[in-house]
Amino acid sequence: MIITVTPNPGIDRTLELDRLVRGAVNRVSGGRVDPGGKGINVSRALLGHGIVTAAVAPLGGADGTRLAGLLADGGIEVRAVAIGGPTRTNVTITEPAGTTTKINEPGPCLTAGEVRALRRAVLDTAGPRDWVVCCGSLPRGVDPGFFAALAAPLHERGARVVLDTSGPALRAAVAPASPGQGCLPDLVKPNHEELSEAVARPLPTLGDVVTAARELHERGIETVLASLGPEGAVLVDGAGAVHAEARVERPRSTVGAGDALLAGYLSVAARGPAGTAPASPAASPPDAATAREALVAAVAWGAAATGLPGSRMPGPNDVAAVTVAVHDRCDPQRRLGGATE
């Protein structure tokens, strides 16, 4: 099973405008409301392709109840942790050609007891061969090392750990572990900006991205999947570096595209070679051929998401319409636009 962990979920309200004008009355041409949060988006994308998933998240207040209802209506199994503070609501404004403006609330402040309950829910849910996907920002009251501290006990349970976060939480989780101190995730999925933050320098070219991803791999992180917006994604693991990209003719919204990309990768990588379960009691890393197939799926799912409204996740028909180009040799001089999904 693929288990997603979203410490700071929310309700995503998307408004579509012909053009956003500051200081004026703007009339909406379309809109939608979706369950929000990076891990929840991953679960939504996986479920849309018939892949078993469970979502762990703290929920509180009227919006927490509403979010639980939206998830239940979507058929997602939720392991909810009750909290006293209200679940947040985020607003996204999209304009033609995919221009996106996000307004995110900070979310609730969790008590020490609620943080312990969230940790316990994650560990109680995970078991051998599961993939645990830790995603998104941490709400107030949660230490930046929360994700980093989950890796060792999850590995003890035979699970694999995937990380998609930013800021201090990312830096804490990818820092080289001291002997006997902590444990690194198996896979990290930074976007361009987050990867730059992790290595503390700008990454203007594709070659710079590959070098930075290799640095994380050399620290002991098995797989680095760097999403690069319109430039696709780079996969760096023990087999080397591969770049894949897809063209999107009519982008509508980039919200959730990185989450769809990660879900696409997991849809292949977590199943094992040829769709078989691993022989060992612990989840196994994909072989080189499976990892390459997973990268193609990742870029296809991410590209498909940008052609959809709001944070809607792509279904099989959306993904099937995407053509992905794979480059076994990454062009080191290619300059990147710096998109953050």
LUMSERO-566195 format. One record per residue (C-alpha): x, y, z; residue in three letters. Coordinates in steps of 0.001 Angstrom, whole numbers, padded with zeros to 6 digits, always signed. Layout:
% residues N
XYZALA;...
END
This chain:
% residues 341
+000000+000000+000000MET;+001056+003592-000592ILE;+000440+005726+002508ILE;+000519+009501+002232THR;+001204+011805+005174VAL;-000055+015391+004949THR;+000572+017296+008203PRO;-000966+020525+006872ASN;-003913+019610+004623PRO;-006573+022016+003447GLY;-009448+022741+001157ILE;-008356+024074-002228ASP;-010681+026651-003776ARG;-009721+027477-007362THR;-011001+030544-009231LEU;-010512+030953-012984GLU;-010186+034502-014338LEU;-009607+035887-017813ASP;-007136+038308-016224ARG;-006286+039207-012639LEU;-006330+042971-012042VAL;-005077+044141-008655ARG;-007264+046679-006869GLY;-010256+046059-009141ALA;-013382+043882-009159VAL;-012486+040577-010829ASN;-015241+038330-012160ARG;-014754+034590-012033VAL;-015280+032589-015220SER;-015104+029198-013484GLY;-014137+027536-010239GLY;-013998+024361-008193ARG;-013348+023053-004696VAL;-011020+020096-004093ASP;-009419+018322-001150PRO;-005985+019900-000751GLY;-002524+019160+000540GLY;+000374+017554-001308LYS;+000010+014077+000152GLY;-003748+014115-000303ILE;-003234+015084-003958ASN;-000910+012092-004372VAL;-003578+009809-002887SER;-006238+011309-005157ARG;-004099+010749-008237ALA;-003277+007153-007285LEU;-006878+006273-006475LEU;-007961+007605-009862GLY;-005788+004885-011400HIS;-007080+002119-009130GLY;-004030+002027-006813ILE;-004614+001277-003129VAL;-003727+004206-000888THR;-004445+005601+002570ALA;-004094+009227+003659ALA;-002951+010231+007151VAL;-003788+013821+008083ALA;-004742+015984+011075PRO;-008248+017442+010688LEU;-010083+019992+012814GLY;-012978+022428+012813GLY;-015760+022825+010268ALA;-013340+022823+007336ASP;-011730+019662+008678GLY;-015140+018000+008684THR;-015772+019267+005170ARG;-012400+017996+003984LEU;-013085+014564+005472ALA;-016389+014540+003583GLY;-014725+015493+000297LEU;-012188+012695+000742LEU;-014870+010159+001621ALA;-016897+011205-001418ASP;-013783+010585-003499GLY;-013323+007104-002045GLY;-010057+007851-000235ILE;-009360+005943+002979GLU;-008475+008552+005611VAL;-006656+007952+008885ARG;-007696+011233+010507ALA;-006017+012660+013609VAL;-008422+014935+015488ALA;-007003+018367+016345ILE;-008439+021409+018097GLY;-007430+024009+015502GLY;-009259+024542+012197PRO;-008077+022987+008946THR;-006999+025686+006497ARG;-008511+026810+003192THR;-006254+027855+000284ASN;-007249+029952-002717VAL;-005737+029579-006190THR;-006340+032059-009015ILE;-005597+030798-012513THR;-005394+032808-015718GLU;-005073+031684-019350PRO;-001776+030022-020344ALA;-001450+028553-016851GLY;-000507+031689-014908THR;-001228+030760-011294THR;-001485+032848-008119THR;-001730+030982-004807LYS;-002918+032365-001472ILE;-002235+029812+001272ASN;-003337+030087+004879GLU;-000711+029038+007455PRO;-002855+026283+008935GLY;-003502+025372+012588PRO;-001002+025217+015425CYS;-000719+021642+016680LEU;-000193+020860+020341THR;+002562+018519+021480ALA;-000064+015821+022094GLY;-001484+016251+018589GLU;+001998+015950+017069VAL;+002539+012703+018997ARG;-000836+011422+017831ALA;+000046+012222+014208LEU;+003354+010383+014500ARG;+001641+007397+016090ARG;-000986+007296+013334ALA;+001737+007159+010683VAL;+003668+004387+012405LEU;+000524+002378+013208ASP;-000595+002554+009572THR;+002721+001558+007957ALA;+003860-002020+007553GLY;+006245-004179+005526PRO;+006332-003386+001782ARG;+004408-000136+002225ASP;+005644+003118+000746TRP;+005140+006076+003093VAL;+005007+009412+001267VAL;+005649+012422+003541CYS;+004450+015568+001811CYS;+004022+019286+002102GLY;+004590+021929+004722SER;+004569+021406+008466LEU;+001955+023324+010478PRO;+002888+025498+013406ARG;+003829+023539+016492GLY;+005587+020792+014513VAL;+009379+020602+014701ASP;+011223+020870+011342PRO;+012748+017454+012073GLY;+009331+015721+012136PHE;+009741+014006+008754PHE;+013412+013214+009379ALA;+012549+011474+012654ALA;+010022+009200+010938LEU;+012510+007568+008573ALA;+014239+005205+011025ALA;+011097+003711+012653PRO;+009447+003361+009246LEU;+012481+001500+007905HIS;+012333-000748+010975GLU;+008797-001687+009904ARG;+010043-002646+006428GLY;+008561+000413+004712ALA;+010158+002739+002189ARG;+010160+006492+002816VAL;+009432+009147+000190VAL;+009801+012864+000919LEU;+008343+015908-000847ASP;+008721+018996+001320THR;+010651+022271+001465SER;+012436+024705+003741GLY;+013811+023598+007118PRO;+011916+020277+006931ALA;+013698+019384+003679LEU;+017104+020469+004958ARG;+016672+018438+008151ALA;+015623+015321+006258ALA;+018425+015336+003649VAL;+021289+016367+005923ALA;+024013+013694+006105PRO;+023168+011484+009071ALA;+025727+011163+011862SER;+026583+007609+012974PRO;+023697+006340+015049GLY;+021699+009513+014460GLN;+018653+009482+012213GLY;+018050+007916+008837CYS;+017663+009276+005303LEU;+014586+008881+003087PRO;+014760+006455+000171ASP;+013419+008951-002371LEU;+013151+012729-002388VAL;+011185+014779-004923LYS;+012319+018406-004804PRO;+011288+020898-007422ASN;+013906+023179-009001HIS;+013747+025792-006241GLU;+013756+023213-003427GLU;+016743+021349-004857LEU;+018614+024643-005077SER;+017723+025300-001438GLU;+018901+021839-000385ALA;+022402+022395-001805VAL;+022503+026127-000977ALA;+023274+027459-004458ARG;+021470+028447-007669PRO;+020998+025790-010352LEU;+020605+027640-013659PRO;+021285+024687-015984THR;+020220+021087-016354LEU;+023798+020050-015643GLY;+023669+021954-012339ASP;+020464+020095-011410VAL;+022038+016726-012156VAL;+025121+017608-010096THR;+022982+018719-007151ALA;+020831+015593-007333ALA;+023969+013446-007369ARG;+025167+015218-004230GLU;+021999+014138-002429LEU;+022384+010622-003816HIS;+025961+010476-002545GLU;+024734+011411+000944ARG;+022829+008123+000945GLY;+019480+009011-000636ILE;+018787+006225-003080GLU;+016686+008150-005607THR;+016293+011852-006388VAL;+013379+012832-008631LEU;+013711+016541-009436ALA;+010640+018129-011041SER;+011410+021031-013370LEU;+008040+022415-014454GLY;+007859+022802-018264PRO;+011293+021151-018558GLU;+009963+017858-017171GLY;+011956+015952-014559ALA;+015370+014440-013873VAL;+015844+011079-012177LEU;+019165+010374-010477VAL;+019866+007020-008825ASP;+022539+004323-008781GLY;+022051+003724-012506ALA;+022837+007318-013486GLY;+020807+010325-014618ALA;+017827+010416-017015VAL;+015833+013448-018181HIS;+012253+013282-019480ALA;+009860+015991-020647GLU;+006472+016450-022285ALA;+004888+019342-024130ARG;+001612+020797-022855VAL;-000252+022682-025585GLU;-002871+024393-023394ARG;-001809+024662-019735PRO;-004610+025601-017344ARG;-003209+025204-013838SER;+000091+024109-012332THR;-001458+023478-008906VAL;-000832+019880-007903GLY;+001238+019072-011001ALA;+004261+018130-008885GLY;+002031+015908-006734ASP;+000648+014185-009826ALA;+004222+013716-011062LEU;+005221+011988-007817LEU;+002093+009823-007901ALA;+002922+008771-011454GLY;+006399+007697-010407TYR;+005048+005712-007454LEU;+002379+004059-009584SER;+005174+002149-011320VAL;+008023+002087-008791ALA;+005941+000750-005902ALA;+004572-002224-007789ARG;+007996-003861-008289GLY;+009470-005369-011467PRO;+006856-006710-013880ALA;+004133-005907-011371GLY;+005291-008575-008898THR;+005592-008190-005143ALA;+009143-008147-003748PRO;+010355-011378-002219ALA;+011755-009776+000936SER;+009547-008583+003807PRO;+010635-005004+003103ALA;+009662-002911+000118ALA;+012343-003023-002572SER;+013767-000294-004812PRO;+012835-000478-008496PRO;+015374-001903-010920ASP;+016803+000346-013652ALA;+014178-000536-016264ALA;+011323-000030-013798THR;+012766+003289-012610ALA;+012931+004527-016196ARG;+009333+003457-016800GLU;+008375+005206-013559ALA;+010021+008446-014739LEU;+008020+008344-017975VAL;+004819+007845-015982ALA;+005793+010676-013639ALA;+006261+013215-016415VAL;+003095+012070-018194ALA;+000984+012438-015045TRP;+002516+015817-014199GLY;+002017+017175-017713ALA;-001555+015896-017813ALA;-002319+017689-014537ALA;-001281+021078-015953THR;-003957+020783-018625GLY;-006726+020368-016032LEU;-008551+022994-013950PRO;-007628+023729-010355GLY;-005949+020885-008489SER;-007853+018173-010336ARG;-005728+015036-010659MET;-005379+013337-014062PRO;-007138+010074-014861GLY;-005963+007321-017210PRO;-007425+009015-020289ASN;-005697+012312-019453ASP;-002349+010564-019040VAL;-002726+008471-022196ALA;-002914+011667-024281ALA;+000589+012781-023216VAL;+003725+011949-025217THR;+006952+011857-023199VAL;+010451+012310-024632ALA;+013260+010595-022699VAL;+016892+011756-022838HIS;+019470+009329-021489ASP;+022088+012037-021814ARG;+021169+015212-019970CYS;+022246+018363-021807ASP;+024497+020003-019197PRO;+024298+023461-020825GLN;+020529+023651-021139ARG;+019228+026615-019179ARG;+016125+026181-017050LEU;+013185+028500-016522GLY;+012996+027962-012766GLY;+009355+026803-012537ALA;+008581+025453-009089THR;+006176+022568-009628GLU;
END
